[in-house]
Amino acid sequence: MDFSIRAANMEDCKDIARMIMLQVHNKPCCDYLSDMENILVNTSHFSRFHIFDCLLSGHTKIGYALYFYSYSWLGRGIYMEDLYVMPEFRGKGIGKALMSKLGLAAGCSNLKFTVLDWNKPSVDFYVSQGCSDITANFGFHCMRCEGEALEHLAQP
Amino acid sequence: MNYKIRAATKEDCKDISRMITELAVHDKMSDQVKLSYEELEYDGFCQNPFFECLVAEVSEEHKSKEGNGIGSGLLSKVAEVGKKKKCVRLQLSVLNWNTPARDFYAAKGAQDLTVNEGWHSVRFDGQNLDNLANEAPKDV
C-alpha cells in the first residue's frame, strides 16, 4: 500500500479532529466535531504540540501521531500523546512508520508514551518494537490532577 | 518559614542540576542521569526552550530539613501556571514504593491512572530508539 508521512499543517486539523472523535465516541470530550477542530487550531498557535499525518496516495488522511517535546534527567525527550491508524488500514506498517518518524526527532534521547495494560494488540506491538515498560520494570505510576482538584491546587 | 517561588533563570541551572542528582539518588536511579548543568542552561533558555522550571529559595538563616509546605507551594504554582494557559490536566509520575510522595499527591486530589485504569508508562531509549528511528520512511 502506498502511503506517505508528513508534518501536519493547519488545514489538516479538520481530518485530525475527525480521527480524534473516532476514538472518543465512548467518552466525548466535546460534543461537536467543530469544537475539536477549533481546539486544535487554536492550541497549535502556541506550537506546544506537533502532528505527523499519514496520507494514502490520493492524499486521504488515515492516521496521525500527536506529540510534544518533554524533558527529564535523560535529557530531551518526545512524548507521544496519540498514535492512531483507522481500523481498516491497520496491519500494514503505518503505525510503525509514524512512530519511527518520531524516533528521528532531533537530539531526543527517549520516546515515551502510555498504553493500557489490557490492550493486548498495542502492548504486543510496542514490545515487538523493543520498548521498555517502565511501570512494570521500575514501578512508575501515572498520576493526573484535573477538574475541581486542579482548580483547588491552582489557588494562590 | 519565608520562602519564595519564582521562575528559574539560567544562573539557577547549577543548583537545579545538583537537586536533580539528589532526586535521582532518592529514586535509586542516579545511573540514569545524563544531564549536565550546561545542557540544562541551553535547553531551558534557548530560543525554543524544551522545558520551564520554577525554583523555591530561602534566605541563608532559614536552611533546615523540616517540612514547610514548600513542595505544596511548588505544585500549586505549577497548577497556577497551567491555569493561566487554560490547561485542563496536570500529569506526573511517582514510584509505587514512594509512599510519602503517593500520599502527598493523593491528598492533593491526584488520581492514580495506573491503579484505576491500567495505564502503563512505556519508553524507547538507547539502541532501541536508534533501531526505531532507522526504520523511518525516507522523506519524499
Chai-1 contact restraints between the chains, C-beta under 6 A:
chainA,res_idxA,chainB,res_idxB,connection_type,confidence,min_distance_angstrom,max_distance_angstrom,comment,restraint_id
A,S4,B,V140,contact,1.0,0.0,6.0,A-B,restraint_1
A,I5,B,P137,contact,1.0,0.0,6.0,A-B,restraint_2
A,Y69,B,F50,contact,1.0,0.0,6.0,A-B,restraint_3
A,Y71,B,F50,contact,1.0,0.0,6.0,A-B,restraint_4
A,Y71,B,F51,contact,1.0,0.0,6.0,A-B,restraint_5
A,W73,B,I20,contact,1.0,0.0,6.0,A-B,restraint_6
A,W73,B,A24,contact,1.0,0.0,6.0,A-B,restraint_7
A,W73,B,V33,contact,1.0,0.0,6.0,A-B,restraint_8
A,W73,B,L35,contact,1.0,0.0,6.0,A-B,restraint_9
A,L74,B,K34,contact,1.0,0.0,6.0,A-B,restraint_10
A,G75,B,K34,contact,1.0,0.0,6.0,A-B,restraint_11
A,G75,B,L35,contact,1.0,0.0,6.0,A-B,restraint_12
A,R76,B,F50,contact,1.0,0.0,6.0,A-B,restraint_13
A,A97,B,P137,contact,1.0,0.0,6.0,A-B,restraint_14
A,S100,B,L132,contact,1.0,0.0,6.0,A-B,restraint_15
A,S100,B,E135,contact,1.0,0.0,6.0,A-B,restraint_16
A,S100,B,A136,contact,1.0,0.0,6.0,A-B,restraint_17
A,K101,B,A136,contact,1.0,0.0,6.0,A-B,restraint_18
A,G103,B,L129,contact,1.0,0.0,6.0,A-B,restraint_19
A,G103,B,L132,contact,1.0,0.0,6.0,A-B,restraint_20
A,G103,B,A133,contact,1.0,0.0,6.0,A-B,restraint_21
A,L104,B,A133,contact,1.0,0.0,6.0,A-B,restraint_22
A,L104,B,A136,contact,1.0,0.0,6.0,A-B,restraint_23
A,S109,B,D125,contact,1.0,0.0,6.0,A-B,restraint_24
A,N110,B,R123,contact,1.0,0.0,6.0,A-B,restraint_25
A,N110,B,D125,contact,1.0,0.0,6.0,A-B,restraint_26
A,L111,B,F124,contact,1.0,0.0,6.0,A-B,restraint_27
A,L111,B,L129,contact,1.0,0.0,6.0,A-B,restraint_28
A,K112,B,R123,contact,1.0,0.0,6.0,A-B,restraint_29
A,F113,B,V122,contact,1.0,0.0,6.0,A-B,restraint_30
A,T114,B,W119,contact,1.0,0.0,6.0,A-B,restraint_31
A,T114,B,S121,contact,1.0,0.0,6.0,A-B,restraint_32
A,V115,B,H120,contact,1.0,0.0,6.0,A-B,restraint_33
A,V115,B,V122,contact,1.0,0.0,6.0,A-B,restraint_34
A,L116,B,G118,contact,1.0,0.0,6.0,A-B,restraint_35
A,D117,B,G118,contact,1.0,0.0,6.0,A-B,restraint_36
A,D117,B,H120,contact,1.0,0.0,6.0,A-B,restraint_37
A,W118,B,G118,contact,1.0,0.0,6.0,A-B,restraint_38
A,Y126,B,V122,contact,1.0,0.0,6.0,A-B,restraint_39
A,G130,B,N128,contact,1.0,0.0,6.0,A-B,restraint_40
A,C131,B,V122,contact,1.0,0.0,6.0,A-B,restraint_41
A,C131,B,F124,contact,1.0,0.0,6.0,A-B,restraint_42
A,S132,B,R123,contact,1.0,0.0,6.0,A-B,restraint_43
A,D133,B,H120,contact,1.0,0.0,6.0,A-B,restraint_44
A,D133,B,V122,contact,1.0,0.0,6.0,A-B,restraint_45
A,I134,B,S121,contact,1.0,0.0,6.0,A-B,restraint_46
A,I134,B,R123,contact,1.0,0.0,6.0,A-B,restraint_47
A,T135,B,T114,contact,1.0,0.0,6.0,A-B,restraint_48
A,T135,B,H120,contact,1.0,0.0,6.0,A-B,restraint_49
A,T135,B,S121,contact,1.0,0.0,6.0,A-B,restraint_50
A,G139,B,L95,contact,1.0,0.0,6.0,A-B,restraint_51
A,G139,B,N96,contact,1.0,0.0,6.0,A-B,restraint_52
A,G139,B,W97,contact,1.0,0.0,6.0,A-B,restraint_53
A,F140,B,S93,contact,1.0,0.0,6.0,A-B,restraint_54
A,F140,B,S121,contact,1.0,0.0,6.0,A-B,restraint_55
A,H141,B,V94,contact,1.0,0.0,6.0,A-B,restraint_56
A,H141,B,N96,contact,1.0,0.0,6.0,A-B,restraint_57
A,H141,B,D112,contact,1.0,0.0,6.0,A-B,restraint_58
A,H141,B,T114,contact,1.0,0.0,6.0,A-B,restraint_59
A,C142,B,S93,contact,1.0,0.0,6.0,A-B,restraint_60
A,C142,B,L113,contact,1.0,0.0,6.0,A-B,restraint_61
A,C142,B,T114,contact,1.0,0.0,6.0,A-B,restraint_62
A,C142,B,W119,contact,1.0,0.0,6.0,A-B,restraint_63
A,C142,B,S121,contact,1.0,0.0,6.0,A-B,restraint_64
A,M143,B,L92,contact,1.0,0.0,6.0,A-B,restraint_65
A,M143,B,V94,contact,1.0,0.0,6.0,A-B,restraint_66
A,M143,B,Y105,contact,1.0,0.0,6.0,A-B,restraint_67
A,M143,B,A110,contact,1.0,0.0,6.0,A-B,restraint_68
A,M143,B,D112,contact,1.0,0.0,6.0,A-B,restraint_69
A,R144,B,R89,contact,1.0,0.0,6.0,A-B,restraint_70
A,R144,B,Q91,contact,1.0,0.0,6.0,A-B,restraint_71
A,R144,B,Q111,contact,1.0,0.0,6.0,A-B,restraint_72
A,R144,B,L113,contact,1.0,0.0,6.0,A-B,restraint_73
A,C145,B,L90,contact,1.0,0.0,6.0,A-B,restraint_74
A,C145,B,G109,contact,1.0,0.0,6.0,A-B,restraint_75
A,C145,B,A110,contact,1.0,0.0,6.0,A-B,restraint_76
A,E146,B,R89,contact,1.0,0.0,6.0,A-B,restraint_77
A,A149,B,G109,contact,1.0,0.0,6.0,A-B,restraint_78
A,L150,B,A79,contact,1.0,0.0,6.0,A-B,restraint_79
A,L150,B,L90,contact,1.0,0.0,6.0,A-B,restraint_80
A,L153,B,S76,contact,1.0,0.0,6.0,A-B,restraint_81
A,L153,B,A79,contact,1.0,0.0,6.0,A-B,restraint_82
A,L153,B,K108,contact,1.0,0.0,6.0,A-B,restraint_83
A,A154,B,A79,contact,1.0,0.0,6.0,A-B,restraint_84
A,A154,B,E80,contact,1.0,0.0,6.0,A-B,restraint_85
A,A154,B,K83,contact,1.0,0.0,6.0,A-B,restraint_86
